[in-house]
Amino acid sequence: MADCPHTIGVEFGTRIIEVSGQKIKLQIWDTAGQERFRAVTRSYYRGAAGALMVYDITRRSTYNHLSSWLTDARNLTNPNTVIILIGNKADLEAQRDVTYEEAKQFAEENGEPDADCACLLFLEASAKTGENVEDAFLEAAKKIYQNIQDGSLDLNAAESGVQHKPSAPQGGRLTSEPQPQREGCGC
């Protein structure tokens, strides 16, 4: 929306996507990015399996706050939380105030040294045109799913931010093996 109001506090939504043949329900908590809401939004980091850190490519002040938001995310989540850096408003190239290259460098320099990919995942998107919006959520879900598969995210730990149905295979792994059909709602 052209005149979408800023998030005050937190907004919530869900989305079901498919990753490796598995339907995954994302619970999306859109927390306000303004500094004045920081104390409120910190409590939403606990139990998060992933975080999309979004800044406005046309407003350097939003980019300048990334280090402190990243520190919060890392201090208040489990060590295997997937973090993706997103430069929003890619449709406003003429008004760009933060270059793609400097944001990519920030992602590389602020990555996890022990991770397979030492950089933060990074992309630019446009909420207005929809460019790369789907990709951001899909990449987060894929990485979270990968963390479950390789055992670095424990499905049985409350702080993992992941819940699974009791019908999931034993051993904390999700597989693409067909599950028996049940009558009624599978929610």
OpenMM code with the backbone's topology and positions (N, CA, C; nanometers):
from openmm import Vec3, app, unit

residues = "MET ALA ASP CYS PRO HIS THR ILE GLY VAL GLU PHE GLY THR ARG ILE ILE GLU VAL SER GLY GLN LYS ILE LYS LEU GLN ILE TRP ASP THR ALA GLY GLN GLU ARG PHE ARG ALA VAL THR ARG SER TYR TYR ARG GLY ALA ALA GLY ALA LEU MET VAL TYR ASP ILE THR ARG ARG SER THR TYR ASN HIS LEU SER SER TRP LEU THR ASP ALA ARG ASN LEU THR ASN PRO ASN THR VAL ILE ILE LEU ILE GLY ASN LYS ALA ASP LEU GLU ALA GLN ARG ASP VAL THR TYR GLU GLU ALA LYS GLN PHE ALA GLU GLU ASN GLY GLU PRO ASP ALA ASP CYS ALA CYS LEU LEU PHE LEU GLU ALA SER ALA LYS THR GLY GLU ASN VAL GLU ASP ALA PHE LEU GLU ALA ALA LYS LYS ILE TYR GLN ASN ILE GLN ASP GLY SER LEU ASP LEU ASN ALA ALA GLU SER GLY VAL GLN HIS LYS PRO SER ALA PRO GLN GLY GLY ARG LEU THR SER GLU PRO GLN PRO GLN ARG GLU GLY CYS GLY CYS".split()
positions = [
    Vec3(0.0846, -0.1185, 0.0000),
    Vec3(0.0000, 0.0000, 0.0000),
    Vec3(0.0887, 0.1243, 0.0000),
    Vec3(0.0473, 0.2234, -0.0740),
    Vec3(0.1279, 0.3453, -0.0861),
    Vec3(0.1425, 0.4174, 0.0482),
    Vec3(0.0351, 0.4288, 0.1248),
    Vec3(0.0451, 0.4976, 0.2539),
    Vec3(0.0160, 0.4021, 0.3683),
    Vec3(0.0920, 0.2965, 0.3737),
    Vec3(0.0788, 0.1975, 0.4802),
    Vec3(0.1345, 0.2570, 0.6096),
    Vec3(0.0565, 0.2546, 0.7168),
    Vec3(0.1075, 0.3103, 0.8427),
    Vec3(0.2190, 0.2229, 0.8995),
    Vec3(0.3057, 0.2855, 0.9788),
    Vec3(0.4131, 0.2117, 1.0442),
    Vec3(0.3534, 0.1110, 1.1413),
    Vec3(0.4251, 0.0020, 1.1610),
    Vec3(0.3845, -0.0956, 1.2607),
    Vec3(0.4042, -0.0340, 1.3986),
    Vec3(0.3028, -0.0451, 1.4814),
    Vec3(0.3125, 0.0017, 1.6201),
    Vec3(0.3055, -0.1230, 1.7062),
    Vec3(0.4145, -0.1527, 1.7746),
    Vec3(0.4194, -0.2754, 1.8531),
    Vec3(0.4481, -0.3935, 1.7630),
    Vec3(0.3450, -0.4793, 1.7398),
    Vec3(0.3638, -0.6021, 1.6644),
    Vec3(0.2389, -0.6350, 1.5840),
    Vec3(0.2593, -0.6835, 1.4631),
    Vec3(0.1509, -0.7387, 1.3822),
    Vec3(0.1832, -0.8851, 1.3581),
    Vec3(0.0804, -0.9673, 1.3370),
    Vec3(0.0990, -1.1113, 1.3248),
    Vec3(0.0280, -1.1648, 1.2011),
    Vec3(0.0915, -1.2622, 1.1357),
    Vec3(0.0290, -1.3297, 1.0229),
    Vec3(0.0873, -1.4689, 1.0094),
    Vec3(0.0224, -1.5529, 0.9296),
    Vec3(0.0751, -1.6862, 0.9034),
    Vec3(0.0785, -1.7094, 0.7533),
    Vec3(0.1610, -1.8029, 0.7136),
    Vec3(0.1727, -1.8375, 0.5722),
    Vec3(0.2184, -1.9811, 0.5638),
    Vec3(0.1561, -2.0598, 0.4782),
    Vec3(0.1983, -2.1973, 0.4572),
    Vec3(0.2720, -2.2034, 0.3239),
    Vec3(0.3942, -2.2555, 0.3285),
    Vec3(0.4744, -2.2720, 0.2071),
    Vec3(0.5261, -2.4152, 0.2028),
    Vec3(0.5737, -2.4553, 0.0879),
    Vec3(0.6264, -2.5901, 0.0735),
    Vec3(0.7779, -2.5853, 0.0551),
    Vec3(0.8455, -2.6683, 0.1330),
    Vec3(0.9906, -2.6815, 0.1246),
    Vec3(1.0224, -2.8301, 0.1195),
    Vec3(1.0907, -2.8722, 0.0166),
    Vec3(1.1301, -3.0125, 0.0004),
    Vec3(1.0118, -3.1080, 0.0184),
    Vec3(0.8987, -3.0701, -0.0360),
    Vec3(0.7804, -3.1555, -0.0291),
    Vec3(0.7057, -3.1496, 0.1027),
    Vec3(0.7522, -3.0690, 0.1953),
    Vec3(0.6868, -3.0553, 0.3256),
    Vec3(0.6122, -2.9229, 0.3335),
    Vec3(0.4910, -2.9262, 0.3838),
    Vec3(0.4173, -2.8022, 0.4073),
    Vec3(0.4636, -2.7462, 0.5407),
    Vec3(0.5056, -2.6211, 0.5368),
    Vec3(0.5579, -2.5554, 0.6560),
    Vec3(0.4758, -2.4298, 0.6815),
    Vec3(0.4287, -2.4174, 0.8035),
    Vec3(0.3506, -2.3003, 0.8418),
    Vec3(0.4428, -2.2016, 0.9119),
    Vec3(0.4585, -2.0848, 0.8507),
    Vec3(0.5391, -1.9797, 0.9109),
    Vec3(0.4475, -1.8910, 0.9950),
    Vec3(0.4873, -1.8640, 1.1163),
    Vec3(0.4205, -1.7645, 1.1987),
    Vec3(0.5071, -1.6402, 1.1901),
    Vec3(0.4514, -1.5339, 1.1378),
    Vec3(0.5294, -1.4139, 1.1102),
    Vec3(0.4877, -1.3035, 1.2070),
    Vec3(0.5833, -1.2602, 1.2849),
    Vec3(0.5621, -1.1532, 1.3806),
    Vec3(0.6348, -1.0306, 1.3276),
    Vec3(0.5598, -0.9354, 1.2785),
    Vec3(0.6160, -0.8114, 1.2243),
    Vec3(0.6304, -0.7136, 1.3393),
    Vec3(0.7536, -0.6962, 1.3855),
    Vec3(0.7776, -0.6060, 1.4979),
    Vec3(0.8163, -0.4687, 1.4455),
    Vec3(0.7812, -0.3688, 1.5201),
    Vec3(0.8140, -0.2316, 1.4812),
    Vec3(0.9642, -0.2124, 1.4835),
    Vec3(1.0155, -0.1453, 1.3822),
    Vec3(1.1590, -0.1224, 1.3738),
    Vec3(1.2042, 0.0075, 1.4371),
    Vec3(1.1106, 0.0907, 1.4763),
    Vec3(1.1503, 0.2188, 1.5345),
    Vec3(1.2129, 0.1983, 1.6717),
    Vec3(1.3127, 0.2775, 1.6988),
    Vec3(1.3867, 0.2681, 1.8242),
    Vec3(1.2945, 0.2801, 1.9460),
    Vec3(1.1906, 0.3599, 1.9355),
    Vec3(1.1022, 0.3822, 2.0515),
    Vec3(1.0247, 0.2571, 2.0912),
    Vec3(1.0142, 0.1573, 1.9999),
    Vec3(0.9440, 0.0330, 2.0311),
    Vec3(1.0402, -0.0813, 2.0621),
    Vec3(1.1665, -0.0524, 2.0714),
    Vec3(1.2678, -0.1559, 2.0853),
    Vec3(1.2466, -0.2451, 2.2079),
    Vec3(1.2132, -0.1876, 2.3200),
    Vec3(1.1917, -0.2665, 2.4417),
    Vec3(1.0757, -0.3637, 2.4243),
    Vec3(0.9730, -0.3222, 2.3540),
    Vec3(0.8562, -0.4078, 2.3301),
    Vec3(0.8933, -0.5228, 2.2372),
    Vec3(0.9649, -0.4919, 2.1303),
    Vec3(0.9926, -0.5938, 2.0290),
    Vec3(1.0964, -0.6961, 2.0727),
    Vec3(1.1804, -0.6628, 2.1676),
    Vec3(1.2828, -0.7576, 2.2135),
    Vec3(1.2224, -0.8887, 2.2621),
    Vec3(1.1082, -0.8835, 2.3269),
    Vec3(1.0480, -1.0052, 2.3810),
    Vec3(1.0061, -1.1021, 2.2705),
    Vec3(0.9891, -1.0549, 2.1483),
    Vec3(0.9471, -1.1419, 2.0389),
    Vec3(1.0624, -1.2202, 1.9777),
    Vec3(1.1848, -1.1893, 2.0117),
    Vec3(1.2989, -1.2651, 1.9620),
    Vec3(1.3037, -1.4050, 2.0223),
    Vec3(1.2631, -1.4165, 2.1502),
    Vec3(1.2699, -1.5464, 2.2166),
    Vec3(1.1843, -1.6474, 2.1409),
    Vec3(1.2424, -1.7603, 2.1134),
    Vec3(1.1688, -1.8657, 2.0449),
    Vec3(1.1594, -1.8472, 1.8946),
    Vec3(1.2329, -1.7537, 1.8380),
    Vec3(1.2293, -1.7331, 1.6929),
    Vec3(1.3275, -1.8278, 1.6249),
    Vec3(1.2807, -1.8941, 1.5200),
    Vec3(1.3686, -1.9812, 1.4405),
    Vec3(1.4345, -1.9008, 1.3293),
    Vec3(1.3773, -1.7856, 1.2967),
    Vec3(1.4326, -1.7023, 1.1910),
    Vec3(1.3971, -1.5567, 1.2137),
    Vec3(1.4773, -1.4700, 1.1538),
    Vec3(1.4518, -1.3262, 1.1635),
    Vec3(1.4861, -1.2609, 1.0297),
    Vec3(1.3966, -1.1793, 0.9810),
    Vec3(1.4212, -1.0990, 0.8622),
    Vec3(1.4454, -0.9575, 0.9102),
    Vec3(1.5675, -0.9098, 0.8934),
    Vec3(1.6026, -0.7745, 0.9359),
    Vec3(1.5934, -0.6853, 0.8135),
    Vec3(1.4970, -0.5936, 0.8151),
    Vec3(1.4669, -0.5118, 0.6981),
    Vec3(1.5067, -0.3665, 0.7228),
    Vec3(1.5774, -0.3106, 0.6248),
    Vec3(1.6094, -0.1688, 0.6289),
    Vec3(1.5612, -0.1074, 0.4979),
    Vec3(1.5503, 0.0225, 0.4952),
    Vec3(1.5024, 0.0981, 0.3790),
    Vec3(1.6238, 0.1489, 0.3017),
    Vec3(1.6396, 0.1063, 0.1757),
    Vec3(1.7583, 0.1468, 0.0983),
    Vec3(1.7613, 0.2967, 0.0710),
    Vec3(1.6489, 0.3657, 0.0932),
    Vec3(1.6436, 0.5099, 0.0685),
    Vec3(1.6634, 0.5916, 0.1963),
    Vec3(1.6792, 0.5236, 0.3109),
    Vec3(1.6974, 0.5941, 0.4385),
    Vec3(1.8153, 0.5346, 0.5148),
    Vec3(1.9280, 0.6016, 0.5055),
    Vec3(2.0506, 0.5524, 0.5687),
    Vec3(2.0314, 0.5300, 0.7184),
    Vec3(1.9494, 0.6082, 0.7833),
    Vec3(1.9307, 0.5923, 0.9284),
    Vec3(1.8806, 0.4515, 0.9617),
    Vec3(1.7987, 0.3921, 0.8774),
    Vec3(1.7502, 0.2559, 0.9051),
    Vec3(1.8636, 0.1552, 0.8903),
    Vec3(1.9507, 0.1775, 0.7957),
    Vec3(2.0684, 0.0918, 0.7753),
    Vec3(2.1661, 0.1066, 0.8919),
    Vec3(2.1846, 0.2287, 0.9395),
    Vec3(2.2794, 0.2550, 1.0479),
    Vec3(2.2420, 0.1849, 1.1778),
    Vec3(2.1141, 0.1496, 1.1958),
    Vec3(2.0705, 0.0810, 1.3175),
    Vec3(2.0846, -0.0713, 1.3092),
    Vec3(2.1258, -0.1238, 1.1930),
    Vec3(2.1318, -0.2693, 1.1770),
    Vec3(2.2225, -0.3379, 1.2785),
    Vec3(2.3358, -0.2783, 1.3090),
    Vec3(2.4290, -0.3429, 1.4032),
    Vec3(2.3637, -0.3664, 1.5389),
    Vec3(2.2912, -0.2675, 1.5893),
    Vec3(2.2287, -0.2854, 1.7214),
    Vec3(2.1125, -0.3844, 1.7149),
    Vec3(2.0375, -0.3842, 1.6050),
    Vec3(1.9274, -0.4812, 1.5900),
    Vec3(1.9842, -0.6221, 1.5762),
    Vec3(2.0945, -0.6354, 1.5044),
    Vec3(2.1582, -0.7664, 1.4882),
    Vec3(2.2110, -0.8165, 1.6224),
    Vec3(2.2684, -0.7280, 1.7005),
    Vec3(2.3163, -0.7649, 1.8344),
    Vec3(2.2006, -0.8164, 1.9187),
    Vec3(2.0880, -0.7454, 1.9171),
    Vec3(1.9695, -0.7911, 1.9907),
    Vec3(1.9259, -0.9295, 1.9428),
    Vec3(1.9161, -0.9450, 1.8113),
    Vec3(1.8704, -1.0729, 1.7560),
    Vec3(1.9628, -1.1865, 1.7993),
    Vec3(2.0905, -1.1646, 1.7948),
    Vec3(2.1854, -1.2710, 1.8319),
    Vec3(2.1863, -1.2974, 1.9820),
    Vec3(2.1692, -1.1939, 2.0614),
    Vec3(2.1707, -1.2120, 2.2065),
    Vec3(2.0414, -1.2712, 2.2605),
    Vec3(1.9317, -1.2518, 2.1912),
    Vec3(1.8018, -1.2917, 2.2441),
    Vec3(1.7408, -1.4130, 2.1752),
    Vec3(1.8126, -1.4739, 2.0801),
    Vec3(1.7633, -1.5943, 2.0132),
    Vec3(1.8625, -1.7066, 2.0349),
    Vec3(1.8259, -1.8258, 1.9883),
    Vec3(1.9214, -1.9358, 2.0000),
    Vec3(2.0292, -1.9202, 1.8933),
    Vec3(2.1434, -1.9831, 1.9098),
    Vec3(2.2565, -1.9625, 1.8175),
    Vec3(2.2295, -2.0048, 1.6728),
    Vec3(2.1299, -2.0884, 1.6500),
    Vec3(2.1017, -2.1370, 1.5148),
    Vec3(1.9869, -2.0639, 1.4468),
    Vec3(1.9485, -1.9497, 1.5007),
    Vec3(1.8430, -1.8720, 1.4380),
    Vec3(1.8911, -1.8200, 1.3027),
    Vec3(1.8083, -1.8392, 1.2018),
    Vec3(1.8390, -1.7936, 1.0669),
    Vec3(1.8114, -1.6439, 1.0594),
    Vec3(1.9093, -1.5674, 1.0144),
    Vec3(1.8916, -1.4228, 1.0014),
    Vec3(1.9166, -1.3832, 0.8573),
    Vec3(1.8203, -1.3122, 0.7994),
    Vec3(1.8329, -1.2637, 0.6625),
    Vec3(1.8236, -1.1121, 0.6647),
    Vec3(1.9191, -1.0493, 0.5990),
    Vec3(1.9223, -0.9040, 0.5859),
    Vec3(1.8528, -0.8672, 0.4555),
    Vec3(1.7561, -0.7759, 0.4638),
    Vec3(1.6791, -0.7377, 0.3454),
    Vec3(1.6785, -0.5866, 0.3296),
    Vec3(1.7234, -0.5418, 0.2138),
    Vec3(1.7124, -0.4007, 0.1774),
    Vec3(1.5794, -0.3820, 0.1061),
    Vec3(1.4875, -0.3097, 0.1662),
    Vec3(1.3548, -0.2887, 0.1068),
    Vec3(1.3525, -0.1615, 0.0211),
    Vec3(1.2528, -0.1524, -0.0620),
    Vec3(1.2276, -0.0409, -0.1537),
    Vec3(1.3243, -0.0421, -0.2722),
    Vec3(1.3567, -0.1625, -0.3199),
    Vec3(1.4449, -0.1768, -0.4350),
    Vec3(1.3857, -0.1106, -0.5591),
    Vec3(1.2568, -0.0829, -0.5569),
    Vec3(1.1912, -0.0153, -0.6698),
    Vec3(1.2257, 0.1335, -0.6747),
    Vec3(1.2873, 0.1858, -0.5702),
    Vec3(1.3216, 0.3284, -0.5641),
    Vec3(1.4716, 0.3502, -0.5863),
    Vec3(1.5233, 0.2904, -0.6902),
    Vec3(1.6668, 0.2962, -0.7212),
    Vec3(1.7180, 0.4403, -0.7292),
    Vec3(1.6393, 0.5297, -0.7863),
    Vec3(1.6827, 0.6690, -0.8031),
    Vec3(1.6982, 0.7412, -0.6689),
    Vec3(1.6317, 0.6915, -0.5658),
    Vec3(1.6398, 0.7538, -0.4331),
    Vec3(1.7317, 0.6776, -0.3383),
    Vec3(1.8040, 0.5802, -0.3901),
    Vec3(1.8903, 0.4939, -0.3087),
    Vec3(1.9897, 0.5759, -0.2271),
    Vec3(2.0017, 0.5412, -0.0980),
    Vec3(2.0973, 0.6053, -0.0086),
    Vec3(2.1972, 0.5036, 0.0479),
    Vec3(2.1673, 0.3745, 0.0310),
    Vec3(2.2548, 0.2669, 0.0765),
    Vec3(2.2817, 0.1769, -0.0443),
    Vec3(2.4081, 0.1617, -0.0802),
    Vec3(2.4391, 0.0820, -0.1984),
    Vec3(2.4243, -0.0675, -0.1692),
    Vec3(2.3958, -0.1415, -0.2735),
    Vec3(2.3870, -0.2867, -0.2632),
    Vec3(2.5194, -0.3423, -0.2115),
    Vec3(2.6286, -0.2905, -0.2655),
    Vec3(2.7612, -0.3402, -0.2309),
    Vec3(2.7935, -0.3222, -0.0827),
    Vec3(2.7598, -0.2055, -0.0250),
    Vec3(2.7935, -0.1858, 0.1165),
    Vec3(2.7071, -0.2728, 0.2071),
    Vec3(2.5815, -0.2950, 0.1695),
    Vec3(2.4960, -0.3820, 0.2497),
    Vec3(2.5421, -0.5274, 0.2392),
    Vec3(2.5837, -0.5678, 0.1204),
    Vec3(2.6360, -0.7037, 0.1018),
    Vec3(2.7620, -0.7216, 0.1849),
    Vec3(2.8465, -0.6204, 0.1871),
    Vec3(2.9686, -0.6269, 0.2680),
    Vec3(2.9336, -0.6365, 0.4169),
    Vec3(2.8333, -0.5608, 0.4618),
    Vec3(2.7877, -0.5692, 0.6009),
    Vec3(2.7455, -0.7130, 0.6321),
    Vec3(2.6710, -0.7745, 0.5396),
    Vec3(2.6248, -0.9116, 0.5598),
    Vec3(2.7430, -1.0075, 0.5702),
    Vec3(2.8418, -0.9880, 0.4859),
    Vec3(2.9601, -1.0753, 0.4885),
    Vec3(3.0412, -1.0564, 0.6167),
    Vec3(3.0579, -0.9319, 0.6588),
    Vec3(3.1384, -0.9027, 0.7775),
    Vec3(3.0688, -0.9404, 0.9070),
    Vec3(2.9362, -0.9476, 0.9054),
    Vec3(2.8614, -0.9741, 1.0281),
    Vec3(2.8002, -1.1127, 1.0317),
    Vec3(2.8511, -1.1993, 0.9481),
    Vec3(2.8029, -1.3372, 0.9460),
    Vec3(2.8539, -1.4156, 1.0648),
    Vec3(2.8074, -1.5382, 1.0717),
    Vec3(2.8503, -1.6283, 1.1783),
    Vec3(2.9766, -1.7011, 1.1339),
    Vec3(3.0876, -1.6847, 1.2042),
    Vec3(3.2134, -1.7471, 1.1624),
    Vec3(3.2094, -1.9003, 1.1633),
    Vec3(3.1253, -1.9610, 1.2478),
    Vec3(3.1213, -2.1068, 1.2570),
    Vec3(3.0200, -2.1691, 1.1620),
    Vec3(2.9423, -2.0865, 1.0919),
    Vec3(2.8374, -2.1394, 1.0056),
    Vec3(2.8957, -2.1867, 0.8726),
    Vec3(2.8185, -2.2735, 0.8033),
    Vec3(2.8610, -2.3203, 0.6706),
    Vec3(2.8816, -2.2023, 0.5774),
    Vec3(2.7863, -2.1106, 0.5777),
    Vec3(2.7998, -1.9869, 0.5004),
    Vec3(2.8274, -1.8785, 0.6027),
    Vec3(2.9465, -1.8233, 0.6020),
    Vec3(2.9871, -1.7300, 0.7062),
    Vec3(2.9131, -1.5967, 0.6989),
    Vec3(2.8447, -1.5693, 0.5894),
    Vec3(2.7773, -1.4401, 0.5773),
    Vec3(2.6317, -1.4511, 0.6199),
    Vec3(2.5733, -1.3366, 0.6503),
    Vec3(2.4284, -1.3307, 0.6679),
    Vec3(2.3681, -1.3481, 0.5289),
    Vec3(2.2554, -1.4126, 0.5203),
    Vec3(2.1860, -1.4165, 0.3920),
    Vec3(2.1413, -1.2737, 0.3623),
    Vec3(2.1533, -1.2308, 0.2375),
    Vec3(2.1221, -1.0927, 0.2021),
    Vec3(2.0519, -1.0868, 0.0678),
    Vec3(1.9512, -1.0015, 0.0604),
    Vec3(1.8861, -0.9725, -0.0665),
    Vec3(1.8169, -0.8377, -0.0577),
    Vec3(1.7857, -0.7829, -0.1744),
    Vec3(1.7062, -0.6610, -0.1795),
    Vec3(1.5684, -0.6981, -0.2337),
    Vec3(1.4684, -0.6250, -0.1883),
    Vec3(1.3304, -0.6562, -0.2234),
    Vec3(1.2502, -0.5274, -0.2356),
    Vec3(1.1278, -0.5427, -0.2830),
    Vec3(1.0342, -0.4312, -0.2865),
    Vec3(0.8984, -0.4802, -0.2390),
    Vec3(0.8557, -0.4305, -0.1250),
    Vec3(0.7228, -0.4658, -0.0756),
    Vec3(0.6151, -0.4097, -0.1686),
    Vec3(0.6461, -0.3010, -0.2364),
    Vec3(0.5491, -0.2382, -0.3265),
    Vec3(0.5245, -0.3227, -0.4517),
    Vec3(0.6326, -0.3696, -0.5156),
    Vec3(0.6173, -0.4479, -0.6385),
    Vec3(0.6120, -0.5979, -0.6122),
    Vec3(0.6538, -0.6402, -0.4935),
    Vec3(0.6579, -0.7819, -0.4598),
    Vec3(0.7894, -0.8487, -0.4976),
    Vec3(0.8808, -0.7755, -0.5604),
    Vec3(1.0094, -0.8314, -0.6022),
    Vec3(1.0848, -0.8894, -0.4821),
    Vec3(1.1196, -1.0164, -0.4902),
    Vec3(1.1977, -1.0899, -0.3900),
    Vec3(1.1312, -1.1062, -0.2539),
    Vec3(1.0076, -1.0644, -0.2378),
    Vec3(0.9401, -1.0809, -0.1083),
    Vec3(0.9192, -1.2292, -0.0802),
    Vec3(0.8638, -1.3002, -0.1769),
    Vec3(0.8433, -1.4443, -0.1619),
    Vec3(0.9764, -1.5151, -0.1370),
    Vec3(1.0806, -1.4729, -0.2096),
    Vec3(1.2125, -1.5350, -0.1956),
    Vec3(1.2666, -1.5212, -0.0537),
    Vec3(1.2424, -1.4083, 0.0095),
    Vec3(1.2922, -1.3866, 0.1458),
    Vec3(1.2326, -1.4896, 0.2413),
    Vec3(1.1028, -1.5093, 0.2352),
    Vec3(1.0377, -1.6060, 0.3236),
    Vec3(1.0769, -1.7494, 0.2871),
    Vec3(1.0860, -1.7771, 0.1587),
    Vec3(1.1227, -1.9111, 0.1149),
    Vec3(1.2659, -1.9452, 0.1559),
    Vec3(1.3586, -1.8516, 0.1404),
    Vec3(1.4972, -1.8761, 0.1808),
    Vec3(1.5071, -1.8977, 0.3318),
    Vec3(1.4322, -1.8200, 0.4088),
    Vec3(1.4326, -1.8384, 0.5545),
    Vec3(1.3794, -1.9771, 0.5893),
    Vec3(1.2682, -2.0160, 0.5288),
    Vec3(1.2082, -2.1467, 0.5567),
    Vec3(1.3014, -2.2605, 0.5155),
    Vec3(1.3670, -2.2470, 0.4000),
    Vec3(1.4603, -2.3506, 0.3544),
    Vec3(1.5757, -2.3678, 0.4526),
    Vec3(1.6292, -2.2560, 0.4991),
    Vec3(1.7428, -2.2623, 0.5914),
    Vec3(1.6995, -2.3192, 0.7272),
    Vec3(1.5823, -2.2821, 0.7745),
    Vec3(1.5309, -2.3370, 0.9005),
    Vec3(1.5104, -2.4881, 0.8847),
    Vec3(1.4506, -2.5278, 0.7724),
    Vec3(1.4284, -2.6696, 0.7443),
    Vec3(1.5621, -2.7444, 0.7403),
    Vec3(1.6619, -2.6854, 0.6753),
    Vec3(1.7955, -2.7453, 0.6687),
    Vec3(1.8533, -2.7622, 0.8086),
    Vec3(1.8335, -2.6630, 0.8947),
    Vec3(1.8821, -2.6710, 1.0325),
    Vec3(1.8136, -2.7838, 1.1093),
    Vec3(1.6868, -2.8078, 1.0793),
    Vec3(1.6151, -2.9194, 1.1424),
    Vec3(1.6733, -3.0515, 1.0920),
    Vec3(1.6920, -3.0603, 0.9597),
    Vec3(1.7425, -3.1831, 0.8992),
    Vec3(1.8821, -3.2185, 0.9484),
    Vec3(1.9689, -3.1191, 0.9640),
    Vec3(2.1058, -3.1515, 1.0055),
    Vec3(2.1214, -3.1584, 1.1585),
    Vec3(2.0113, -3.1385, 1.2300),
    Vec3(2.0134, -3.1539, 1.3750),
    Vec3(2.0598, -3.0320, 1.4523),
    Vec3(2.0901, -2.9217, 1.3834),
    Vec3(2.1355, -2.8031, 1.4575),
    Vec3(2.0184, -2.7266, 1.5194),
    Vec3(1.8970, -2.7624, 1.4832),
    Vec3(1.7774, -2.7054, 1.5445),
    Vec3(1.6975, -2.8211, 1.6022),
    Vec3(1.6840, -2.8252, 1.7332),
    Vec3(1.6195, -2.9355, 1.8032),
    Vec3(1.4689, -2.9117, 1.8111),
    Vec3(1.3918, -2.9982, 1.7462),
    Vec3(1.2465, -2.9840, 1.7470),
    Vec3(1.1867, -2.9989, 1.8864),
    Vec3(1.2578, -3.0631, 1.9756),
    Vec3(1.2051, -3.0867, 2.1097),
    Vec3(1.2392, -2.9750, 2.2087),
    Vec3(1.3213, -2.8799, 2.1665),
    Vec3(1.3599, -2.7695, 2.2549),
    Vec3(1.2643, -2.6518, 2.2336),
    Vec3(1.2048, -2.6050, 2.3399),
    Vec3(1.1075, -2.4957, 2.3307),
    Vec3(1.1685, -2.3699, 2.2699),
    Vec3(1.2969, -2.3451, 2.2979),
    Vec3(1.3608, -2.2229, 2.2491),
    Vec3(1.3975, -2.2291, 2.1014),
    Vec3(1.3751, -2.3438, 2.0354),
    Vec3(1.4116, -2.3561, 1.8933),
    Vec3(1.3214, -2.2724, 1.8039),
    Vec3(1.2015, -2.2395, 1.8514),
    Vec3(1.1086, -2.1626, 1.7699),
    Vec3(1.0341, -2.2472, 1.6693),
    Vec3(1.0513, -2.3785, 1.6768),
    Vec3(0.9875, -2.4693, 1.5820),
    Vec3(0.8956, -2.5637, 1.6569),
    Vec3(0.7763, -2.5796, 1.6063),
    Vec3(0.6833, -2.6772, 1.6611),
    Vec3(0.6520, -2.7750, 1.5499),
    Vec3(0.6299, -2.8980, 1.5864),
    Vec3(0.5923, -2.9966, 1.4858),
    Vec3(0.4705, -3.0731, 1.5321),
    Vec3(0.3987, -3.1293, 1.4367),
    Vec3(0.2819, -3.2108, 1.4694),
    Vec3(0.3294, -3.3400, 1.5347),
    Vec3(0.2497, -3.3962, 1.6240),
    Vec3(0.2882, -3.5236, 1.6853),
    Vec3(0.3069, -3.6354, 1.5825),
    Vec3(0.2495, -3.6208, 1.4635),
    Vec3(0.2614, -3.7253, 1.3629),
    Vec3(0.3927, -3.7184, 1.2862),
    Vec3(0.4782, -3.6198, 1.3174),
    Vec3(0.6077, -3.6102, 1.2490),
    Vec3(0.6914, -3.7323, 1.2836),
    Vec3(0.7779, -3.7767, 1.1932),
    Vec3(0.8612, -3.8944, 1.2198),
    Vec3(0.9461, -3.8759, 1.3443),
    Vec3(0.9779, -3.9856, 1.4079),
    Vec3(1.0597, -3.9823, 1.5297),
    Vec3(1.2022, -3.9379, 1.4974),
    Vec3(1.2737, -3.8937, 1.5981),
    Vec3(1.4138, -3.8571, 1.5812),
    Vec3(1.4342, -3.7108, 1.5490),
    Vec3(1.3271, -3.6309, 1.5501),
    Vec3(1.3429, -3.4884, 1.5290),
    Vec3(1.3709, -3.4492, 1.3858),
    Vec3(1.3458, -3.5369, 1.2911),
    Vec3(1.3693, -3.5066, 1.1504),
    Vec3(1.2367, -3.5054, 1.0758),
    Vec3(1.2255, -3.4144, 0.9829),
    Vec3(1.1104, -3.4136, 0.8945),
    Vec3(1.1524, -3.4832, 0.7667),
    Vec3(1.0660, -3.5656, 0.7117),
    Vec3(1.1000, -3.6336, 0.5874),
    Vec3(0.9930, -3.6079, 0.4847),
    Vec3(1.0207, -3.6444, 0.3607),
    Vec3(0.9218, -3.6276, 0.2561),
    Vec3(0.8457, -3.7576, 0.2309),
    Vec3(0.8576, -3.8541, 0.3248),
    Vec3(0.7826, -3.9778, 0.3110),
    Vec3(0.6345, -3.9476, 0.3277),
    Vec3(0.5480, -4.0109, 0.2468),
    Vec3(0.4052, -3.9822, 0.2576),
    Vec3(0.3509, -4.0238, 0.3936),
    Vec3(0.2660, -3.9418, 0.4468),
    Vec3(0.2024, -3.9705, 0.5743),
    Vec3(0.0629, -4.0277, 0.5473),
    Vec3(0.0131, -4.1167, 0.6335),
    Vec3(-0.1207, -4.1710, 0.6101),
    Vec3(-0.2258, -4.0611, 0.6120),
    Vec3(-0.3249, -4.0748, 0.5254),
    Vec3(-0.4327, -3.9758, 0.5188),
    Vec3(-0.5223, -3.9920, 0.6406),
    Vec3(-0.5678, -3.8833, 0.6952),
    Vec3(-0.6592, -3.8852, 0.8090),
    Vec3(-0.7855, -3.8116, 0.7705),
    Vec3(-0.8929, -3.8467, 0.8348),
    Vec3(-1.0173, -3.7752, 0.8096),
    Vec3(-1.0183, -3.6491, 0.8929),
    Vec3(-1.0869, -3.5483, 0.8437),
    Vec3(-1.1003, -3.4235, 0.9186),
    Vec3(-0.9824, -3.3320, 0.8961),
    Vec3(-0.9749, -3.2329, 0.9772),
    Vec3(-0.8722, -3.1298, 0.9635),
    Vec3(-0.7373, -3.1824, 1.0104),
    Vec3(-0.6341, -3.1557, 0.9345),
    Vec3(-0.4997, -3.1979, 0.9722),
    Vec3(-0.4221, -3.0887, 1.0426),
    Vec3(-0.4912, -2.9834, 1.0882),
    Vec3(-0.4233, -2.8701, 1.1504),
    Vec3(-0.3754, -2.9053, 1.2888),
] * unit.nanometer
topology = app.Topology()
chain = topology.addChain("A")
for resn in residues:
    res = topology.addResidue(resn, chain)
    for name in ("N", "CA", "C"):
        topology.addAtom(name, app.Element.getBySymbol(name[0]), res)
